[in-house]
């Protein structure tokens, strides 16, 4: 396991080592471009080297010095890695300086020090070189912060080294610049990446432990138990070394093991505490449930327990509450049923007397009409008696379609006598519908509306068609007349009144409202009630209900309220 971790980390750190090398080479390429820029002139002005190469007996003008300072400022600001940039004029012993750090300058009053700085560069044999980590004493305010300096000696012609140095240029940057790729990475490295110059001086290391030291002073000890990887940059001459101590991984594994053990201990302790708390809570809730059960045993059926959770105890509490509610409702229902039963017995005794008395009374009136030779009145009384007998005989809420038609025919005959046969009625009934069930007296209000509000106002030639047919699995009942008809506004008002609760004073909509509410109670959404009409052209009222036998319809309606 440790070897795999070391292998994985070594692969990542090699990538970071290559990135550090590439980044350093890009910085040195930028500095080479800067040094070339010092020799570059254009159509409008001379190069900076041209300016300082003029005869040292002639002082530079204010404009020329300002141009040098502005150029150094532009160069420094366009390269964030630069700390300071200096241009040295050997002939005039003049130093031009710009720093990217605030309140930083050079000791321009110390001409002897400037002279020694120039002499140190003039005496160097190489055109360009690196000054390893040092604290630049020529900069104020003084600081212990070290910089790395890359310098170049300048000649009149950058292509001809004739030994006559006219000046020099120095670029200072801090050692941490080398660590930029590592600092920008989201993953920290476990090793130490070193940047070493050709003299084996450590210019920078990511752990900031050996910066400025000679490589030989520590490498033997630290590489003994370490994975070492080294690359050399041909462009810069610098060496990049990654040293990763293996002991770090063993320490990390030990730390992980300790953390895992601590987490396991904490989880076990938390589990024990939670178990104790849960046991105590469940016990308390069960005791409360038992206490409430004893209250119910004493006859207090409105007892309820507050359900606070959806666990097993919460399920028992909810079931207990439902049981108490059902017990209370059943007791109330049984008590109410007993009272209603007594009232029903009294009404049944009364109903045994009332029909017999009414039949005898109607028969007496009919006989008196016959004695007075009033055949029409006698006929009307005879029809009314038959209707009364039908209503008493049909005790169920659901009747056969054939029985409902018997009542409708009797009612229409009665109205024909009243209106002196000003209208005609035609029955179009499919034989297959006669054996089906239908709510008692559901057609009569529709026929009554057609006669009184449609045909009654006509002087003659009124007609009404009563149609019963099967429409797939629905029984369709349609009442069509050629009466006055209704406007769209009247139809909308009627539909609105049918859907509203409460009593209605409109005689036309009373019957329709009664039909609509009964159909809704019996069949819910399994029914239709439609009105179509046009003023002066008659009205069509159509209802549809499930096509069921009388027994099946009674069972269907009862099942909705069981």
PANUGU-769535 format. One record per residue (C-alpha): residue in three letters; x, y, z. Coordinates in steps of 0.05 Angstrom, whole numbers, plus 5000, padded with zeros to 4 digits. Layout:
! residues N
+------+------+------+------+
: type :   px :   py :   pz :
+------+------+------+------+
:  ala :    X :    Y :    Z :
...
+------+------+------+------+
! end
This chain:
! residues 562
+------+------+------+------+
: type :   px :   py :   pz :
+------+------+------+------+
:  unk : 5000 : 5000 : 5000 :
:  unk : 5057 : 5048 : 5019 :
:  unk : 5093 : 5033 : 4954 :
:  unk : 5031 : 5050 : 4913 :
:  unk : 5024 : 5116 : 4951 :
:  unk : 5097 : 5132 : 4939 :
:  unk : 5091 : 5114 : 4865 :
:  unk : 5029 : 5157 : 4856 :
:  unk : 5059 : 5217 : 4894 :
:  unk : 5125 : 5210 : 4856 :
:  unk : 5087 : 5213 : 4790 :
:  unk : 5051 : 5276 : 4811 :
:  unk : 5114 : 5310 : 4838 :
:  unk : 5152 : 5294 : 4773 :
:  unk : 5097 : 5331 : 4736 :
:  unk : 5105 : 5390 : 4783 :
:  unk : 5181 : 5387 : 4773 :
:  unk : 5172 : 5391 : 4698 :
:  unk : 5123 : 5449 : 4706 :
:  unk : 5173 : 5486 : 4751 :
:  unk : 5227 : 5476 : 4698 :
:  unk : 5182 : 5500 : 4641 :
:  unk : 5160 : 5560 : 4681 :
:  unk : 5232 : 5579 : 4699 :
:  unk : 5252 : 5573 : 4626 :
:  unk : 5195 : 5619 : 4606 :
:  unk : 5218 : 5671 : 4657 :
:  unk : 5290 : 5669 : 4631 :
:  unk : 5264 : 5675 : 4560 :
:  unk : 5226 : 5737 : 4582 :
:  unk : 5290 : 5766 : 4613 :
:  unk : 5328 : 5752 : 4548 :
:  unk : 5274 : 5789 : 4511 :
:  unk : 5281 : 5847 : 4560 :
:  unk : 5357 : 5850 : 4549 :
:  unk : 5347 : 5850 : 4474 :
:  unk : 5295 : 5905 : 4482 :
:  unk : 5350 : 5950 : 4512 :
:  unk : 5385 : 5949 : 4444 :
:  unk : 5322 : 5960 : 4404 :
:  unk : 5310 : 6028 : 4373 :
:  unk : 5255 : 6053 : 4327 :
:  unk : 5242 : 6108 : 4277 :
:  unk : 5225 : 6159 : 4331 :
:  unk : 5279 : 6147 : 4383 :
:  unk : 5345 : 6112 : 4398 :
:  unk : 5351 : 6050 : 4441 :
:  unk : 5369 : 6054 : 4515 :
:  unk : 5439 : 6027 : 4499 :
:  unk : 5447 : 6082 : 4446 :
:  unk : 5431 : 6134 : 4499 :
:  unk : 5482 : 6112 : 4551 :
:  unk : 5535 : 6098 : 4497 :
:  unk : 5540 : 6172 : 4481 :
:  unk : 5604 : 6206 : 4504 :
:  unk : 5609 : 6206 : 4579 :
:  unk : 5632 : 6278 : 4576 :
:  unk : 5562 : 6298 : 4556 :
:  unk : 5506 : 6293 : 4607 :
:  unk : 5440 : 6263 : 4585 :
:  unk : 5383 : 6311 : 4578 :
:  unk : 5323 : 6311 : 4626 :
:  unk : 5280 : 6283 : 4569 :
:  unk : 5330 : 6227 : 4555 :
:  unk : 5334 : 6207 : 4628 :
:  unk : 5258 : 6209 : 4634 :
:  unk : 5253 : 6163 : 4574 :
:  unk : 5301 : 6114 : 4607 :
:  unk : 5261 : 6115 : 4672 :
:  unk : 5194 : 6107 : 4635 :
:  unk : 5221 : 6049 : 4595 :
:  unk : 5245 : 6013 : 4658 :
:  unk : 5177 : 6025 : 4690 :
:  unk : 5141 : 5996 : 4630 :
:  unk : 5185 : 5935 : 4629 :
:  unk : 5177 : 5921 : 4703 :
:  unk : 5102 : 5930 : 4704 :
:  unk : 5091 : 5884 : 4645 :
:  unk : 5128 : 5827 : 4681 :
:  unk : 5100 : 5812 : 4750 :
:  unk : 5158 : 5767 : 4770 :
:  unk : 5206 : 5826 : 4769 :
:  unk : 5222 : 5858 : 4837 :
:  unk : 5272 : 5910 : 4813 :
:  unk : 5305 : 5929 : 4747 :
:  unk : 5369 : 5971 : 4743 :
:  unk : 5405 : 6002 : 4683 :
:  unk : 5478 : 6022 : 4698 :
:  unk : 5515 : 6075 : 4658 :
:  unk : 5589 : 6060 : 4669 :
:  unk : 5615 : 6123 : 4637 :
:  unk : 5573 : 6172 : 4677 :
:  unk : 5571 : 6127 : 4739 :
:  unk : 5495 : 6134 : 4737 :
:  unk : 5444 : 6082 : 4759 :
:  unk : 5371 : 6082 : 4734 :
:  unk : 5324 : 6043 : 4778 :
:  unk : 5251 : 6021 : 4782 :
:  unk : 5217 : 5972 : 4831 :
:  unk : 5149 : 5938 : 4830 :
:  unk : 5148 : 5944 : 4906 :
:  unk : 5126 : 6009 : 4938 :
:  unk : 5174 : 6056 : 4975 :
:  unk : 5235 : 6020 : 4949 :
:  unk : 5296 : 6057 : 4920 :
:  unk : 5372 : 6053 : 4914 :
:  unk : 5425 : 6089 : 4955 :
:  unk : 5440 : 6139 : 4900 :
:  unk : 5481 : 6183 : 4947 :
:  unk : 5532 : 6129 : 4959 :
:  unk : 5573 : 6138 : 4895 :
:  unk : 5629 : 6095 : 4921 :
:  unk : 5581 : 6036 : 4929 :
:  unk : 5552 : 6047 : 4860 :
:  unk : 5622 : 6048 : 4833 :
:  unk : 5639 : 5982 : 4867 :
:  unk : 5574 : 5951 : 4839 :
:  unk : 5593 : 5973 : 4769 :
:  unk : 5664 : 5948 : 4778 :
:  unk : 5639 : 5880 : 4800 :
:  unk : 5598 : 5874 : 4736 :
:  unk : 5652 : 5903 : 4691 :
:  unk : 5704 : 5855 : 4715 :
:  unk : 5660 : 5794 : 4702 :
:  unk : 5684 : 5756 : 4641 :
:  unk : 5615 : 5731 : 4621 :
:  unk : 5566 : 5775 : 4583 :
:  unk : 5508 : 5748 : 4625 :
:  unk : 5503 : 5712 : 4691 :
:  unk : 5465 : 5698 : 4756 :
:  unk : 5480 : 5727 : 4824 :
:  unk : 5452 : 5675 : 4874 :
:  unk : 5410 : 5692 : 4934 :
:  unk : 5432 : 5756 : 4968 :
:  unk : 5404 : 5816 : 5005 :
:  unk : 5416 : 5877 : 4959 :
:  unk : 5450 : 5927 : 5004 :
:  unk : 5443 : 5982 : 4952 :
:  unk : 5368 : 5984 : 4963 :
:  unk : 5332 : 6024 : 5017 :
:  unk : 5298 : 6013 : 5062 :
:  unk : 5345 : 5956 : 5080 :
:  unk : 5314 : 5887 : 5087 :
:  unk : 5335 : 5815 : 5099 :
:  unk : 5292 : 5793 : 5040 :
:  unk : 5337 : 5759 : 4990 :
:  unk : 5334 : 5765 : 4915 :
:  unk : 5365 : 5730 : 4856 :
:  unk : 5397 : 5776 : 4805 :
:  unk : 5406 : 5762 : 4731 :
:  unk : 5455 : 5812 : 4700 :
:  unk : 5482 : 5829 : 4632 :
:  unk : 5541 : 5873 : 4609 :
:  unk : 5521 : 5920 : 4553 :
:  unk : 5564 : 5938 : 4492 :
:  unk : 5552 : 5988 : 4437 :
:  unk : 5535 : 5931 : 4390 :
:  unk : 5500 : 5870 : 4419 :
:  unk : 5532 : 5827 : 4366 :
:  unk : 5604 : 5851 : 4377 :
:  unk : 5639 : 5840 : 4443 :
:  unk : 5699 : 5886 : 4435 :
:  unk : 5714 : 5888 : 4510 :
:  unk : 5690 : 5959 : 4519 :
:  unk : 5631 : 5953 : 4567 :
:  unk : 5587 : 6016 : 4567 :
:  unk : 5538 : 5993 : 4619 :
:  unk : 5500 : 5937 : 4651 :
:  unk : 5430 : 5915 : 4668 :
:  unk : 5405 : 5877 : 4729 :
:  unk : 5338 : 5843 : 4741 :
:  unk : 5322 : 5824 : 4813 :
:  unk : 5268 : 5773 : 4830 :
:  unk : 5252 : 5735 : 4893 :
:  unk : 5267 : 5660 : 4901 :
:  unk : 5193 : 5644 : 4912 :
:  unk : 5181 : 5659 : 4838 :
:  unk : 5208 : 5590 : 4823 :
:  unk : 5153 : 5560 : 4867 :
:  unk : 5095 : 5591 : 4828 :
:  unk : 5071 : 5526 : 4794 :
:  unk : 5070 : 5490 : 4861 :
:  unk : 5035 : 5547 : 4895 :
:  unk : 4980 : 5550 : 4842 :
:  unk : 4967 : 5475 : 4846 :
:  unk : 4907 : 5453 : 4887 :
:  unk : 4944 : 5391 : 4913 :
:  unk : 5003 : 5400 : 4960 :
:  unk : 5067 : 5361 : 4948 :
:  unk : 5099 : 5319 : 5002 :
:  unk : 5171 : 5327 : 4977 :
:  unk : 5216 : 5387 : 4967 :
:  unk : 5231 : 5416 : 4898 :
:  unk : 5299 : 5452 : 4893 :
:  unk : 5326 : 5498 : 4839 :
:  unk : 5402 : 5495 : 4838 :
:  unk : 5450 : 5537 : 4797 :
:  unk : 5513 : 5514 : 4761 :
:  unk : 5554 : 5525 : 4825 :
:  unk : 5507 : 5478 : 4864 :
:  unk : 5477 : 5537 : 4903 :
:  unk : 5404 : 5526 : 4920 :
:  unk : 5368 : 5586 : 4891 :
:  unk : 5300 : 5563 : 4916 :
:  unk : 5264 : 5504 : 4950 :
:  unk : 5190 : 5496 : 4962 :
:  unk : 5199 : 5481 : 5037 :
:  unk : 5244 : 5543 : 5046 :
:  unk : 5294 : 5501 : 5085 :
:  unk : 5357 : 5504 : 5042 :
:  unk : 5351 : 5567 : 5001 :
:  unk : 5421 : 5598 : 4993 :
:  unk : 5457 : 5535 : 5018 :
:  unk : 5506 : 5493 : 4980 :
:  unk : 5476 : 5427 : 4956 :
:  unk : 5532 : 5385 : 4987 :
:  unk : 5516 : 5410 : 5057 :
:  unk : 5451 : 5370 : 5063 :
:  unk : 5438 : 5326 : 5003 :
:  unk : 5475 : 5265 : 5029 :
:  unk : 5432 : 5261 : 5092 :
:  unk : 5365 : 5277 : 5062 :
:  unk : 5372 : 5232 : 5001 :
:  unk : 5387 : 5170 : 5043 :
:  unk : 5313 : 5149 : 5051 :
:  unk : 5284 : 5191 : 4995 :
:  unk : 5259 : 5185 : 4924 :
:  unk : 5301 : 5234 : 4883 :
:  unk : 5286 : 5258 : 4813 :
:  unk : 5330 : 5308 : 4776 :
:  unk : 5324 : 5345 : 4710 :
:  unk : 5372 : 5396 : 4679 :
:  unk : 5351 : 5455 : 4637 :
:  unk : 5396 : 5464 : 4577 :
:  unk : 5367 : 5534 : 4566 :
:  unk : 5382 : 5562 : 4635 :
:  unk : 5437 : 5516 : 4660 :
:  unk : 5396 : 5506 : 4724 :
:  unk : 5383 : 5438 : 4756 :
:  unk : 5315 : 5420 : 4785 :
:  unk : 5313 : 5367 : 4839 :
:  unk : 5253 : 5334 : 4875 :
:  unk : 5269 : 5300 : 4941 :
:  unk : 5212 : 5261 : 4972 :
:  unk : 5224 : 5228 : 5040 :
:  unk : 5190 : 5160 : 5046 :
:  unk : 5180 : 5167 : 5121 :
:  unk : 5128 : 5220 : 5107 :
:  unk : 5081 : 5166 : 5080 :
:  unk : 5090 : 5121 : 5140 :
:  unk : 5074 : 5179 : 5185 :
:  unk : 5013 : 5196 : 5143 :
:  unk : 4988 : 5124 : 5147 :
:  unk : 4998 : 5125 : 5222 :
:  unk : 4959 : 5190 : 5228 :
:  unk : 4903 : 5160 : 5185 :
:  unk : 4901 : 5099 : 5229 :
:  unk : 4895 : 5141 : 5292 :
:  unk : 4840 : 5183 : 5261 :
:  unk : 4801 : 5121 : 5239 :
:  unk : 4807 : 5091 : 5309 :
:  unk : 4783 : 5157 : 5339 :
:  unk : 4724 : 5160 : 5291 :
:  unk : 4705 : 5088 : 5307 :
:  unk : 4708 : 5102 : 5382 :
:  unk : 4666 : 5165 : 5375 :
:  unk : 4615 : 5128 : 5331 :
:  unk : 4609 : 5071 : 5381 :
:  unk : 4600 : 5120 : 5439 :
:  unk : 4547 : 5158 : 5399 :
:  unk : 4512 : 5094 : 5380 :
:  unk : 4508 : 5071 : 5453 :
:  unk : 4481 : 5139 : 5475 :
:  unk : 4430 : 5140 : 5418 :
:  unk : 4408 : 5069 : 5435 :
:  unk : 4398 : 5088 : 5508 :
:  unk : 4360 : 5151 : 5489 :
:  unk : 4316 : 5114 : 5438 :
:  unk : 4300 : 5059 : 5488 :
:  unk : 4280 : 5109 : 5541 :
:  unk : 4237 : 5148 : 5491 :
:  unk : 4202 : 5085 : 5465 :
:  unk : 4189 : 5061 : 5536 :
:  unk : 4159 : 5127 : 5556 :
:  unk : 4113 : 5128 : 5495 :
:  unk : 4090 : 5056 : 5506 :
:  unk : 4073 : 5072 : 5579 :
:  unk : 4033 : 5132 : 5555 :
:  unk : 3996 : 5088 : 5505 :
:  unk : 3979 : 5037 : 5560 :
:  unk : 3955 : 5094 : 5605 :
:  unk : 3908 : 5120 : 5551 :
:  unk : 3881 : 5050 : 5538 :
:  unk : 3860 : 5045 : 5611 :
:  unk : 3824 : 5112 : 5603 :
:  unk : 3785 : 5083 : 5543 :
:  unk : 3768 : 5021 : 5585 :
:  unk : 3730 : 5069 : 5632 :
:  unk : 3686 : 5093 : 5574 :
:  unk : 3721 : 5157 : 5552 :
:  unk : 3722 : 5144 : 5477 :
:  unk : 3743 : 5214 : 5455 :
:  unk : 3814 : 5201 : 5481 :
:  unk : 3869 : 5220 : 5431 :
:  unk : 3946 : 5214 : 5433 :
:  unk : 3991 : 5264 : 5397 :
:  unk : 4029 : 5227 : 5342 :
:  unk : 4099 : 5256 : 5335 :
:  unk : 4134 : 5207 : 5289 :
:  unk : 4123 : 5156 : 5233 :
:  unk : 4158 : 5097 : 5267 :
:  unk : 4125 : 5034 : 5295 :
:  unk : 4104 : 5068 : 5359 :
:  unk : 4075 : 5125 : 5318 :
:  unk : 4036 : 5074 : 5277 :
:  unk : 4007 : 5044 : 5342 :
:  unk : 3988 : 5113 : 5367 :
:  unk : 3954 : 5131 : 5301 :
:  unk : 3917 : 5063 : 5302 :
:  unk : 3895 : 5076 : 5374 :
:  unk : 3868 : 5145 : 5355 :
:  unk : 3830 : 5115 : 5295 :
:  unk : 3801 : 5060 : 5339 :
:  unk : 3776 : 5111 : 5390 :
:  unk : 3744 : 5154 : 5336 :
:  unk : 3710 : 5093 : 5304 :
:  unk : 3685 : 5069 : 5372 :
:  unk : 3656 : 5138 : 5387 :
:  unk : 3624 : 5144 : 5318 :
:  unk : 3595 : 5073 : 5320 :
:  unk : 3565 : 5085 : 5389 :
:  unk : 3533 : 5150 : 5364 :
:  unk : 3510 : 5115 : 5300 :
:  unk : 3478 : 5057 : 5338 :
:  unk : 3444 : 5104 : 5387 :
:  unk : 3417 : 5148 : 5330 :
:  unk : 3394 : 5086 : 5292 :
:  unk : 3355 : 5062 : 5352 :
:  unk : 3319 : 5129 : 5357 :
:  unk : 3305 : 5130 : 5282 :
:  unk : 3279 : 5059 : 5286 :
:  unk : 3228 : 5078 : 5338 :
:  unk : 3206 : 5138 : 5296 :
:  unk : 3201 : 5093 : 5234 :
:  unk : 3156 : 5045 : 5271 :
:  unk : 3109 : 5101 : 5289 :
:  unk : 3108 : 5128 : 5218 :
:  unk : 3096 : 5058 : 5191 :
:  unk : 3034 : 5051 : 5235 :
:  unk : 3009 : 5118 : 5210 :
:  unk : 3024 : 5101 : 5137 :
:  unk : 2980 : 5039 : 5142 :
:  unk : 2920 : 5084 : 5155 :
:  unk : 2934 : 5143 : 5107 :
:  unk : 2935 : 5106 : 5039 :
:  unk : 2870 : 5068 : 5053 :
:  unk : 2836 : 5133 : 5073 :
:  unk : 2862 : 5170 : 5010 :
:  unk : 2840 : 5114 : 4962 :
:  unk : 2770 : 5112 : 4992 :
:  unk : 2765 : 5188 : 4989 :
:  unk : 2787 : 5192 : 4916 :
:  unk : 2739 : 5136 : 4897 :
:  unk : 2682 : 5172 : 4931 :
:  unk : 2698 : 5236 : 4892 :
:  unk : 2701 : 5197 : 4826 :
:  unk : 2633 : 5165 : 4839 :
:  unk : 2603 : 5233 : 4853 :
:  unk : 2631 : 5260 : 4787 :
:  unk : 2601 : 5201 : 4750 :
:  unk : 2534 : 5212 : 4783 :
:  unk : 2537 : 5285 : 4760 :
:  unk : 2556 : 5260 : 4691 :
:  unk : 2625 : 5295 : 4693 :
:  unk : 2664 : 5243 : 4654 :
:  unk : 2727 : 5287 : 4648 :
:  unk : 2734 : 5299 : 4723 :
:  unk : 2721 : 5226 : 4736 :
:  unk : 2775 : 5206 : 4687 :
:  unk : 2825 : 5254 : 4718 :
:  unk : 2810 : 5227 : 4787 :
:  unk : 2818 : 5156 : 4762 :
:  unk : 2886 : 5171 : 4732 :
:  unk : 2908 : 5208 : 4796 :
:  unk : 2888 : 5148 : 4837 :
:  unk : 2929 : 5102 : 4794 :
:  unk : 2989 : 5148 : 4800 :
:  unk : 2980 : 5149 : 4876 :
:  unk : 2976 : 5073 : 4878 :
:  unk : 3040 : 5069 : 4835 :
:  unk : 3078 : 5115 : 4881 :
:  unk : 3058 : 5074 : 4942 :
:  unk : 3074 : 5008 : 4907 :
:  unk : 3142 : 5029 : 4883 :
:  unk : 3179 : 5035 : 4950 :
:  unk : 3251 : 5029 : 4925 :
:  unk : 3294 : 5088 : 4902 :
:  unk : 3309 : 5048 : 4838 :
:  unk : 3253 : 5021 : 4793 :
:  unk : 3251 : 4986 : 4726 :
:  unk : 3247 : 5030 : 4664 :
:  unk : 3181 : 4997 : 4646 :
:  unk : 3150 : 5018 : 4713 :
:  unk : 3177 : 5089 : 4705 :
:  unk : 3145 : 5093 : 4636 :
:  unk : 3079 : 5070 : 4665 :
:  unk : 3080 : 5129 : 4712 :
:  unk : 3101 : 5178 : 4657 :
:  unk : 3044 : 5154 : 4611 :
:  unk : 2993 : 5165 : 4667 :
:  unk : 3022 : 5234 : 4682 :
:  unk : 3020 : 5254 : 4608 :
:  unk : 2948 : 5229 : 4602 :
:  unk : 2929 : 5273 : 4661 :
:  unk : 2962 : 5334 : 4630 :
:  unk : 2931 : 5320 : 4561 :
:  unk : 2862 : 5325 : 4593 :
:  unk : 2882 : 5390 : 4628 :
:  unk : 2909 : 5422 : 4564 :
:  unk : 2853 : 5395 : 4521 :
:  unk : 2899 : 5355 : 4476 :
:  unk : 2936 : 5417 : 4449 :
:  unk : 2999 : 5374 : 4441 :
:  unk : 3018 : 5303 : 4422 :
:  unk : 3068 : 5256 : 4454 :
:  unk : 3108 : 5201 : 4420 :
:  unk : 3148 : 5147 : 4457 :
:  unk : 3210 : 5118 : 4423 :
:  unk : 3234 : 5064 : 4470 :
:  unk : 3284 : 5008 : 4454 :
:  unk : 3259 : 4942 : 4483 :
:  unk : 3329 : 4928 : 4512 :
:  unk : 3320 : 4987 : 4559 :
:  unk : 3256 : 4962 : 4592 :
:  unk : 3293 : 4913 : 4637 :
:  unk : 3343 : 4965 : 4661 :
:  unk : 3340 : 5003 : 4727 :
:  unk : 3328 : 5078 : 4733 :
:  unk : 3321 : 5126 : 4793 :
:  unk : 3248 : 5132 : 4813 :
:  unk : 3212 : 5195 : 4785 :
:  unk : 3275 : 5219 : 4748 :
:  unk : 3239 : 5229 : 4681 :
:  unk : 3175 : 5262 : 4708 :
:  unk : 3206 : 5330 : 4725 :
:  unk : 3235 : 5334 : 4654 :
:  unk : 3167 : 5318 : 4623 :
:  unk : 3133 : 5367 : 4669 :
:  unk : 3181 : 5424 : 4648 :
:  unk : 3170 : 5407 : 4575 :
:  unk : 3094 : 5412 : 4583 :
:  unk : 3087 : 5472 : 4629 :
:  unk : 3145 : 5516 : 4605 :
:  unk : 3150 : 5493 : 4532 :
:  unk : 3084 : 5467 : 4504 :
:  unk : 3035 : 5500 : 4550 :
:  unk : 3042 : 5568 : 4516 :
:  unk : 3026 : 5539 : 4447 :
:  unk : 2954 : 5542 : 4422 :
:  unk : 2960 : 5479 : 4379 :
:  unk : 3008 : 5431 : 4343 :
:  unk : 3053 : 5421 : 4403 :
:  unk : 3093 : 5357 : 4405 :
:  unk : 3140 : 5321 : 4452 :
:  unk : 3183 : 5259 : 4439 :
:  unk : 3206 : 5215 : 4497 :
:  unk : 3265 : 5172 : 4475 :
:  unk : 3301 : 5117 : 4515 :
:  unk : 3360 : 5082 : 4482 :
:  unk : 3427 : 5049 : 4496 :
:  unk : 3490 : 5089 : 4482 :
:  unk : 3546 : 5038 : 4492 :
:  unk : 3545 : 5023 : 4567 :
:  unk : 3500 : 5083 : 4584 :
:  unk : 3424 : 5090 : 4586 :
:  unk : 3404 : 5152 : 4549 :
:  unk : 3338 : 5188 : 4565 :
:  unk : 3319 : 5246 : 4520 :
:  unk : 3258 : 5294 : 4525 :
:  unk : 3249 : 5337 : 4463 :
:  unk : 3194 : 5389 : 4452 :
:  unk : 3178 : 5443 : 4401 :
:  unk : 3158 : 5495 : 4452 :
:  unk : 3184 : 5565 : 4463 :
:  unk : 3256 : 5545 : 4474 :
:  unk : 3310 : 5579 : 4515 :
:  unk : 3365 : 5630 : 4501 :
:  unk : 3438 : 5616 : 4515 :
:  unk : 3436 : 5663 : 4575 :
:  unk : 3376 : 5625 : 4604 :
:  unk : 3412 : 5558 : 4595 :
:  unk : 3474 : 5585 : 4629 :
:  unk : 3432 : 5610 : 4688 :
:  unk : 3397 : 5542 : 4694 :
:  unk : 3464 : 5505 : 4696 :
:  unk : 3490 : 5553 : 4749 :
:  unk : 3428 : 5543 : 4792 :
:  unk : 3433 : 5467 : 4785 :
:  unk : 3506 : 5469 : 4812 :
:  unk : 3489 : 5515 : 4870 :
:  unk : 3468 : 5491 : 4940 :
:  unk : 3404 : 5514 : 4973 :
:  unk : 3332 : 5521 : 4951 :
:  unk : 3310 : 5554 : 4886 :
:  unk : 3248 : 5596 : 4872 :
:  unk : 3250 : 5587 : 4796 :
:  unk : 3197 : 5536 : 4779 :
:  unk : 3234 : 5513 : 4715 :
:  unk : 3300 : 5500 : 4750 :
:  unk : 3270 : 5468 : 4813 :
:  unk : 3256 : 5402 : 4776 :
:  unk : 3323 : 5403 : 4739 :
:  unk : 3361 : 5419 : 4802 :
:  unk : 3326 : 5361 : 4838 :
:  unk : 3345 : 5314 : 4780 :
:  unk : 3417 : 5339 : 4777 :
:  unk : 3429 : 5332 : 4852 :
:  unk : 3398 : 5262 : 4855 :
:  unk : 3441 : 5239 : 4797 :
:  unk : 3503 : 5268 : 4830 :
:  unk : 3489 : 5234 : 4896 :
:  unk : 3475 : 5167 : 4863 :
:  unk : 3527 : 5165 : 4807 :
:  unk : 3577 : 5220 : 4823 :
:  unk : 3614 : 5234 : 4757 :
:  unk : 3584 : 5173 : 4722 :
:  unk : 3526 : 5213 : 4693 :
:  unk : 3509 : 5269 : 4645 :
:  unk : 3455 : 5323 : 4645 :
:  unk : 3454 : 5366 : 4582 :
:  unk : 3407 : 5421 : 4558 :
:  unk : 3406 : 5446 : 4487 :
:  unk : 3356 : 5496 : 4462 :
:  unk : 3343 : 5554 : 4415 :
:  unk : 3292 : 5609 : 4426 :
:  unk : 3229 : 5594 : 4387 :
:  unk : 3253 : 5525 : 4365 :
:  unk : 3242 : 5480 : 4425 :
:  unk : 3286 : 5447 : 4478 :
:  unk : 3322 : 5381 : 4485 :
:  unk : 3341 : 5354 : 4554 :
:  unk : 3385 : 5292 : 4556 :
:  unk : 3409 : 5251 : 4615 :
:  unk : 3456 : 5191 : 4614 :
:  unk : 3467 : 5141 : 4670 :
:  unk : 3502 : 5072 : 4674 :
:  unk : 3462 : 5018 : 4638 :
:  unk : 3450 : 4970 : 4696 :
:  unk : 3393 : 4925 : 4718 :
:  unk : 3351 : 4947 : 4777 :
:  unk : 3387 : 4900 : 4825 :
:  unk : 3456 : 4919 : 4799 :
:  unk : 3440 : 4993 : 4803 :
:  unk : 3415 : 4987 : 4875 :
:  unk : 3479 : 4950 : 4894 :
:  unk : 3521 : 5003 : 4857 :
:  unk : 3488 : 5061 : 4894 :
:  unk : 3492 : 5027 : 4962 :
:  unk : 3566 : 5010 : 4952 :
:  unk : 3583 : 5084 : 4946 :
:  unk : 3559 : 5096 : 5018 :
:  unk : 3580 : 5032 : 5052 :
+------+------+------+------+
! end
